[in-house]
C-alpha cells in the first residue's frame, strides 16, 4: 500500500466522526447553489493530484462545497488540495447544517470498493435462507473476541445477516494462526473448519492456494488494526466485537442506506 505524504498508514476506522489525531480539522457550512461536484477541476489541481503518489493516479478528484477546495481520493484515503494545487490538507470536512462528515462518506465509498474487489468465493461465508444484509469480517482464529462473535453467528443468521469472513492473522504469515487459517480455507467444509478452529478443536492441517495474502492487503487498505473488524455494506467499519442483537440492527440499517 502506498501512503499519501504526511498521512498515517491507513484511514482511521476507530473515530467517532471527528479524527482523533493531530491533523487539521476542516469544519465548514454547506453553501447553497449548484452542486460543487459539477464544477470543473482546475488543471493545477489535476496535476498536483497526479503527483501525490508517483506512478498512481487518484480514483477521484472533485470539488467540495468549500470554495477553492478539492477532494482527492485514493481508495479510502482522502486529502484536499487548494485550487492552485500548492496546498494539501488532511482532515475531516463537516457540513454543519446536516452534521454530515463528508470526508467519512468518501472513505466509506473507498472501503466498499476495496471489499467489492474481493471475490466472495474466496471468503468463508455463512448465509441465512433469506438475506437482509451482509457483513464482511476480518477474523483470526486465535482472537478471543472473534471467537465470541462466531459463537453468536446463529443469532446473526436468524436476523437475516450474511457473514463473510476474510482472514487476517494478526501475528503475520510466519505464525501458527496463519497456518490454521490456511487449513480452514483449504478444508473440504470451510464452515465446519472455521467453527472447529474457533471452538478450540483441532483442524486437519492442509495447504492449498488461498487468497489470504490478498485479504491482508485489503485489511491494510481498509485500515484494520485488530480483529474482529467488521465492514458494513455502506463501508462503515466497526472495530471489535459487537453483540449480535446490536449488530443485526446496524447491519440491516447499513444495507438499507
C-alpha positions as CSV (number, residue, x, y, z in Angstrom):
1,X,0.0,0.0,0.0
2,X,1.3,3.4,-0.9
3,X,0.6,6.1,1.6
4,X,0.0,9.8,0.9
5,X,2.7,12.1,2.1
6,X,2.1,13.3,5.6
7,X,-0.7,10.8,6.3
8,X,-0.9,7.8,8.6
9,X,-0.6,4.2,7.2
10,X,-4.3,3.9,6.7
11,X,-7.7,5.5,7.4
12,X,-8.9,5.7,11.0
13,X,-11.9,3.4,11.3
14,X,-11.9,3.9,15.1
15,X,-13.0,7.6,15.1
16,X,-16.5,8.8,16.0
17,X,-16.8,11.1,13.0
18,X,-14.0,13.5,14.0
19,X,-10.5,12.3,13.5
20,X,-8.7,11.7,16.8
21,X,-5.3,12.7,15.8
22,X,-3.2,15.9,15.3
23,X,-4.3,16.6,11.7
24,X,-6.1,19.7,10.6
25,X,-9.9,19.6,11.1
26,X,-11.9,21.4,8.5
27,X,-15.4,22.4,9.6
28,X,-17.5,24.3,7.0
29,X,-21.0,25.3,6.4
30,X,-22.6,23.8,3.3
31,X,-23.1,26.5,0.7
32,X,-26.3,27.0,-1.3
33,X,-26.5,26.9,-5.0
34,X,-25.4,24.4,-7.7
35,X,-23.7,21.2,-6.6
36,X,-20.0,21.8,-6.1
37,X,-19.2,18.4,-7.7
38,X,-20.4,19.8,-11.0
39,X,-17.5,22.3,-11.1
40,X,-14.7,21.8,-13.4
41,X,-11.5,20.7,-11.6
42,X,-8.7,23.2,-12.4
43,X,-5.6,21.9,-14.3
44,X,-3.4,22.8,-11.4
45,X,-5.4,20.5,-9.1
46,X,-5.4,17.6,-11.5
47,X,-1.6,17.9,-11.9
48,X,-0.9,18.2,-8.2
49,X,-3.2,15.2,-7.5
50,X,-1.5,13.1,-10.1
51,X,1.9,13.8,-8.5
52,X,0.9,13.0,-4.9
53,X,1.8,9.3,-5.3
54,X,4.3,8.7,-8.0
55,X,3.0,6.2,-10.5
56,X,-0.5,6.1,-9.0
57,X,-3.4,8.2,-10.2
58,X,-6.2,9.1,-7.8
59,X,-9.5,7.3,-8.0
60,X,-11.4,10.6,-8.0
61,X,-10.8,14.3,-7.9
62,X,-13.8,16.5,-7.3
63,X,-14.8,19.9,-6.0
64,X,-16.2,20.3,-2.5
65,X,-18.8,22.6,-1.0
66,X,-16.0,24.7,0.3
67,X,-14.9,27.2,-2.4
68,X,-11.4,26.7,-3.7
69,X,-11.0,23.2,-2.0
70,X,-10.9,20.0,-4.0
71,X,-11.2,16.4,-2.6
72,X,-8.7,13.8,-3.8
73,X,-9.3,10.1,-3.0
74,X,-7.0,7.1,-3.3
75,X,-9.3,4.2,-2.2
76,X,-10.2,5.0,1.5
77,X,-7.5,7.7,1.7
78,X,-8.8,11.3,1.4
79,X,-7.0,14.6,1.2
80,X,-7.8,18.1,0.0
81,X,-6.0,20.4,-2.4
82,X,-6.3,24.1,-2.9
83,X,-7.4,25.3,-6.3
84,X,-3.9,26.4,-7.2
85,X,-2.5,23.0,-6.3
86,X,0.0,24.4,-3.9
87,X,-1.5,23.4,-0.5
88,X,-2.6,20.0,0.8
89,X,-4.9,19.5,3.8
90,X,-5.6,16.2,5.7
91,X,-8.6,16.2,7.9
92,X,-12.4,15.9,8.1
93,X,-14.8,18.2,6.1
94,X,-18.0,18.6,8.0
95,X,-21.3,20.0,6.8
96,X,-22.6,21.9,9.8
97,X,-26.2,22.2,8.5
98,X,-26.6,18.4,8.4
99,X,-23.8,17.4,10.8
100,X,-22.6,15.1,8.0
101,X,-19.0,14.1,7.7
102,X,-18.3,14.5,4.0
103,X,-14.8,13.0,4.3
104,X,-16.1,9.9,6.1
105,X,-18.6,9.5,3.3
106,X,-15.7,9.4,0.8
107,X,-13.8,6.9,3.0
108,X,-16.8,4.6,3.1
109,X,-17.0,4.6,-0.6
110,X,-13.4,3.7,-0.8
111,X,-13.8,0.9,1.7
112,X,-16.8,-0.5,-0.2
113,X,-14.7,-0.6,-3.4
114,X,-11.9,-2.5,-1.6
115,X,-14.3,-5.1,-0.3
116,X,-16.2,-5.3,-3.6
117,X,-12.9,-6.1,-5.4
118,X,-12.6,-9.3,-3.4
119,X,-14.3,-12.4,-4.7
120,X,-16.9,-13.9,-2.4
121,X,-15.8,-17.4,-3.4
122,X,-12.5,-16.7,-1.7
123,X,-14.3,-16.0,1.6
124,X,-15.7,-18.3,4.2
125,X,-19.4,-17.5,4.1
126,X,-22.3,-18.2,6.5
127,X,-25.6,-17.2,4.8
128,X,-29.2,-17.3,6.1
129,X,-32.0,-18.6,3.9
130,X,-33.3,-15.0,3.5
131,X,-30.6,-12.4,3.4
132,X,-31.4,-8.9,4.7
133,X,-27.8,-7.6,5.0
134,X,-24.2,-8.6,4.7
135,X,-21.2,-8.0,6.9
136,X,-17.6,-8.7,6.0
137,X,-15.4,-9.6,8.9
138,X,-11.6,-9.6,9.1
139,X,-11.0,-12.5,11.5
140,X,-8.3,-14.6,13.3
141,X,-9.0,-18.0,14.8
142,X,-6.7,-17.1,17.8
143,X,-8.7,-13.9,18.6
144,X,-10.9,-14.2,21.7
145,X,-13.5,-11.6,20.5
146,X,-13.5,-13.3,17.1
147,X,-14.5,-16.5,18.9
148,X,-17.2,-14.7,20.9
149,X,-18.6,-13.2,17.7
150,X,-18.6,-16.5,16.0
151,X,-20.4,-18.1,18.9
152,X,-23.3,-15.8,18.1
153,X,-23.4,-16.5,14.4
154,X,-26.7,-18.4,14.7
155,X,-28.3,-15.2,16.0
156,X,-26.9,-13.2,13.2
157,X,-28.2,-15.7,10.6
158,X,-31.6,-15.7,12.3
159,X,-31.6,-11.9,11.9
160,X,-31.0,-12.2,8.2
161,X,-27.3,-11.2,8.3
162,X,-24.9,-13.0,6.0
163,X,-21.4,-13.2,7.5
164,X,-18.4,-13.3,5.2
165,X,-15.1,-14.0,6.7
166,X,-11.7,-12.6,5.5
167,X,-8.5,-14.0,7.0
168,X,-6.3,-11.6,9.0
169,X,-3.6,-13.4,11.0
170,X,-2.5,-10.7,13.5
171,X,0.9,-12.3,14.1
172,X,1.7,-12.4,10.4
173,X,2.3,-15.1,7.8
174,X,5.0,-16.9,9.8
175,X,2.6,-17.7,12.7
176,X,0.6,-20.7,13.8
177,X,-2.6,-18.7,13.4
178,X,-1.7,-18.1,9.7
179,X,-1.2,-21.9,9.3
180,X,-4.6,-22.5,10.9
181,X,-6.3,-20.0,8.7
182,X,-4.8,-21.7,5.6
183,X,-6.1,-25.1,6.9
184,X,-9.6,-23.6,7.3
185,X,-9.6,-22.1,3.8
186,X,-8.3,-25.3,2.3
187,X,-10.8,-27.6,4.2
188,X,-13.4,-29.5,2.4
189,X,-16.0,-28.0,4.7
190,X,-14.8,-24.5,5.4
191,X,-17.7,-23.5,7.7
192,X,-17.1,-26.5,9.9
193,X,-13.4,-26.0,10.0
194,X,-13.9,-22.3,11.0
195,X,-16.3,-23.4,13.8
196,X,-13.9,-26.1,14.9
197,X,-10.9,-23.7,14.9
198,X,-12.8,-21.1,16.9
199,X,-14.0,-23.8,19.4
200,X,-10.5,-24.9,20.2
201,X,-10.9,-28.2,18.2
202,X,-8.1,-29.4,16.0
203,X,-8.3,-28.6,12.3
204,X,-6.7,-31.0,9.9
205,X,-3.5,-29.3,8.6
206,X,-3.8,-28.6,4.9
207,X,-2.2,-26.4,2.3
208,X,-3.5,-25.0,-0.9
209,X,-3.7,-21.9,-3.0
210,X,-5.6,-19.2,-1.0
211,X,-6.4,-15.5,-1.2
212,X,-5.3,-14.8,2.4
213,X,-2.4,-12.6,1.3
214,X,-4.9,-10.6,-0.7
215,X,-7.2,-10.3,2.4
216,X,-4.3,-8.9,4.3
217,X,-3.6,-6.3,1.7
218,X,-7.3,-5.4,1.7
219,X,-7.1,-5.1,5.5
220,X,-4.3,-2.6,5.3
221,X,-6.2,-0.5,2.8
222,X,-9.4,-0.6,4.9
223,X,-7.3,0.4,8.0
224,X,-7.7,-2.8,10.1
225,X,-5.7,-2.6,13.3
226,X,-7.1,-5.6,15.1
227,X,-9.7,-8.3,14.9
228,X,-12.5,-8.7,14.5
229,X,-13.0,-5.7,12.2
230,X,-16.5,-5.6,10.7
231,X,-17.2,-3.8,7.5
232,X,-20.9,-3.0,6.9
233,X,-22.5,-2.8,3.4
234,X,-22.3,1.0,3.4
235,X,-18.5,0.9,4.0
236,X,-18.6,1.8,7.7
237,X,-16.1,-0.1,9.8
238,X,-16.7,-1.4,13.3
239,X,-13.5,-2.2,15.2
240,X,-14.0,-5.0,17.7
241,X,-16.8,-7.2,18.9
242,X,-20.5,-6.1,18.9
243,X,-23.2,-8.2,20.4
244,X,-25.3,-10.0,17.8
245,X,-28.6,-8.2,18.7
246,X,-27.0,-4.8,18.2
247,X,-25.0,-5.9,15.1
248,X,-28.2,-7.1,13.4
249,X,-29.7,-3.6,13.7
250,X,-26.5,-1.9,12.5
251,X,-26.1,-4.3,9.6
252,X,-29.7,-4.1,8.4
253,X,-29.7,-0.3,8.7
254,X,-26.4,-0.1,6.6
255,X,-27.9,-2.3,3.9
256,X,-31.0,0.0,3.7
257,X,-28.8,3.1,3.1
